[in-house]
Each structure stands twice: as structure tokens, then as C-alpha cells.
């Protein structure tokens, strides 16, 4: 446990440390942990505790006590109005239901290069500063894994990911972020198969809208990327449905150059 020592008006000290669960959480699941506060030298009145989930946040405190590094996309609620007596330590639990669209940081232990962090901001007797950032690990849902396994069986390996600010057009969204997953054809088989694919899971409580296109992770805005094909899959299909045939059809649709396609998908 590493406490961040905050100094308020008159040099009043407050020590704060945020501890997040060590194992990965799931989109739509519970993120748990605790904020530990300690008043080492004198009585301190804590007025508020704010938590922020941010994307691409380095694990370092900015040092100016104002604002935060990274883009905020979620606000876990936290109760924080109490008094710490001298020498007292209090542990305030974190229990937050993550949004279904929370970006993934890993799939089956494979890191995607996406950094999610939690910032803790405490206000107490003139103190207003955040603790060091704590990394948050989010892993894939069974449906994500089933679809990605089907792509892997077709030779498309998951290589990396990127999260951009924005939403997927014509979708209902609760997180203003879009995450693209880069899939690379390791077979290099050609035959109108794209060498690289960009896959988006737009997840909700029922399942996923799945968007697939020729890869353009470097393009920040959705409108600047190649047209995407849209498909759907339900959570209950994971482990019960073989996505192999569907994935082969999806790859074929993206690989076509004449613009024709079955009615199972549409362009965005």
C-alpha cells in the first residue's frame, strides 16, 4: 500500500491510497476496490471523494493537483463526507457497475496496449488533489472471445487495439469512445482477403453489434475510415454457436470490391 500525502491549508496532512481489484473486470460487471484515507497528525474533515475512470492514463500523478491525465469516460459514485480523528484510518469501499461499452485492455491475458486508470480526487480542509493513477484491467466477455476465436481459426490474429474519442454512428451509446481491434491475416492467403481487419464490438446487455472493415486504426474519426459491415450476436450464443461460418462470410463481405453483399449486414 502506497499512500499519497496531500497537504491542505495550514499544512494539514491527509494520506490517501486507492486500491483496485487485482484481477480483471468484465464490461457490464463489477469493479471493486477501496479508497484508504489516514489522518496521521491531526483531525481532518473530509468533504468529498470523486472517482474517474479514464482511458490512456499514464500511471503517474501530474503533480499540480488539478485536473487529470487521460480522457474521462465514467464516474464511479463514492460517499465521502466524514471526519478522520488524529491517527484514524478509514476504508471506503468501491463497488461500481461498469458500462457495457467499457474498452477492453486484454483478451485471454494478451495485452492490447490500451491503458485504463482510476483517478481519485479528495477534497478536505482546503485539500483538492488526486492520488496516483491506478491501472484498471478489463478483459473480454465470452461472446468477444468466441468471435475472436473464430477469426483466429481463419488465420486472423489479434495484434493490438486503439481507443478514440467518439461514438459509432446510428448506435445507442453510453460511453463516448470507440475501440478498434486490429486483426492481421497470418496466412497471407490473398484471394480478396484483406490483410488487416478492424473489428469493433458495440456491446450491450443483450449482445454485440459487430462492425468489421478493412483496417484503419490510425484514422481517428469514424467517417474517415473505410465503410464498415454490421452484424449482430447475442451473449447466450457464446459456447453454443459456431461462429466459424459467419466469420468466413463476414471476411468475404469485407473483401469484396464490387460492393455487393448479402442482406445480413449493412454499410455504415
NORHU-V981005 format. One record per residue. N is the residue number from 0. RES is the residue in one small letter. PSI is psi in whole degrees, 0 to 359 (999 if undefined). Layout:
{{N | RES | PSI} {N | RES | PSI}}
//
This chain:
{{0 | x | 126} {1 | x | 113} {2 | x | 141} {3 | x | 124} {4 | x | 116} {5 | x | 139} {6 | x | 128} {7 | x | 195} {8 | x | 136} {9 | x | 13} {10 | x | 20} {11 | x | 118} {12 | x | 146} {13 | x | 130} {14 | x | 133} {15 | x | 139} {16 | x | 134} {17 | x | 130} {18 | x | 119} {19 | x | 149} {20 | x | 141} {21 | x | 326} {22 | x | 161} {23 | x | 148} {24 | x | 171} {25 | x | 146} {26 | x | 134} {27 | x | 354} {28 | x | 191} {29 | x | 131} {30 | x | 125} {31 | x | 162} {32 | x | 203} {33 | x | 152} {34 | x | 124} {35 | x | 125} {36 | x | 143} {37 | x | 136} {38 | x | 94} {39 | x | 336} {40 | x | 333} {41 | x | 172} {42 | x | 136} {43 | x | 133} {44 | x | 116} {45 | x | 126} {46 | x | 325} {47 | x | 153} {48 | x | 124} {49 | x | 136} {50 | x | 144} {51 | x | 132} {52 | x | 128} {53 | x | 154} {54 | x | 149} {55 | x | 47} {56 | x | 120} {57 | x | 151} {58 | x | 75} {59 | x | 145} {60 | x | 138} {61 | x | 329} {62 | x | 349} {63 | x | 356} {64 | x | 16} {65 | x | 127} {66 | x | 191} {67 | x | 156} {68 | x | 141} {69 | x | 166} {70 | x | 123} {71 | x | 134} {72 | x | 354} {73 | x | 153} {74 | x | 90} {75 | x | 138} {76 | x | 148} {77 | x | 129} {78 | x | 134} {79 | x | 55} {80 | x | 101} {81 | x | 172} {82 | x | 132} {83 | x | 124} {84 | x | 162} {85 | x | 127} {86 | x | 357} {87 | x | 145} {88 | x | 133} {89 | x | 139} {90 | x | 118} {91 | x | 117} {92 | x | 148} {93 | x | 125} {94 | x | 101} {95 | x | 130} {96 | x | 115} {97 | x | 148} {98 | x | 150} {99 | x | 332} {100 | x | 10} {101 | x | 129} {102 | x | 149} {103 | x | 143} {104 | x | 345} {105 | x | 158} {106 | x | 117} {107 | x | 41} {108 | x | 350} {109 | x | 121} {110 | x | 140} {111 | x | 359} {112 | x | 13} {113 | x | 130} {114 | x | 124} {115 | x | 139} {116 | x | 163} {117 | x | 127} {118 | x | 139} {119 | x | 124} {120 | x | 123} {121 | x | 135} {122 | x | 124} {123 | x | 116} {124 | x | 52} {125 | x | 351} {126 | x | 129} {127 | x | 99} {128 | x | 160} {129 | x | 157} {130 | x | 179} {131 | x | 151} {132 | x | 145} {133 | x | 130} {134 | x | 143} {135 | x | 130} {136 | x | 126} {137 | x | 124} {138 | x | 169} {139 | x | 150} {140 | x | 161} {141 | x | 323} {142 | x | 317} {143 | x | 312} {144 | x | 320} {145 | x | 318} {146 | x | 316} {147 | x | 325} {148 | x | 323} {149 | x | 321} {150 | x | 320} {151 | x | 322} {152 | x | 336} {153 | x | 5} {154 | x | 1} {155 | x | 110} {156 | x | 141} {157 | x | 124} {158 | x | 314} {159 | x | 184} {160 | x | 160} {161 | x | 141} {162 | x | 126} {163 | x | 150} {164 | x | 136} {165 | x | 179} {166 | x | 166} {167 | x | 125} {168 | x | 145} {169 | x | 33} {170 | x | 152} {171 | x | 122} {172 | x | 152} {173 | x | 349} {174 | x | 123} {175 | x | 63} {176 | x | 149} {177 | x | 126} {178 | x | 124} {179 | x | 137} {180 | x | 130} {181 | x | 122} {182 | x | 130} {183 | x | 132} {184 | x | 103} {185 | x | 346} {186 | x | 339} {187 | x | 47} {188 | x | 348} {189 | x | 227} {190 | x | 49} {191 | x | 12} {192 | x | 127} {193 | x | 140} {194 | x | 326} {195 | x | 137} {196 | x | 150} {197 | x | 123} {198 | x | 133} {199 | x | 130} {200 | x | 115} {201 | x | 98} {202 | x | 144} {203 | x | 189} {204 | x | 338} {205 | x | 320} {206 | x | 223} {207 | x | 140} {208 | x | 127} {209 | x | 121} {210 | x | 131} {211 | x | 137} {212 | x | 169} {213 | x | 140} {214 | x | 139} {215 | x | 57} {216 | x | 332} {217 | x | 341} {218 | x | 125} {219 | x | 324} {220 | x | 140} {221 | x | 319} {222 | x | 340} {223 | x | 356} {224 | x | 165} {225 | x | 157} {226 | x | 142} {227 | x | 145} {228 | x | 144} {229 | x | 133} {230 | x | 168} {231 | x | 152} {232 | x | 149} {233 | x | 151} {234 | x | 321} {235 | x | 349} {236 | x | 341} {237 | x | 127} {238 | x | 351} {239 | x | 337} {240 | x | 135} {241 | x | 111} {242 | x | 2} {243 | x | 311} {244 | x | 318} {245 | x | 316} {246 | x | 321} {247 | x | 321} {248 | x | 319} {249 | x | 315} {250 | x | 319} {251 | x | 319} {252 | x | 316} {253 | x | 325} {254 | x | 346} {255 | x | 144} {256 | x | 353} {257 | x | 357} {258 | x | 355} {259 | x | 154} {260 | x | 155} {261 | x | 172} {262 | x | 0} {263 | x | 343} {264 | x | 175} {265 | x | 162} {266 | x | 147} {267 | x | 999}}
//
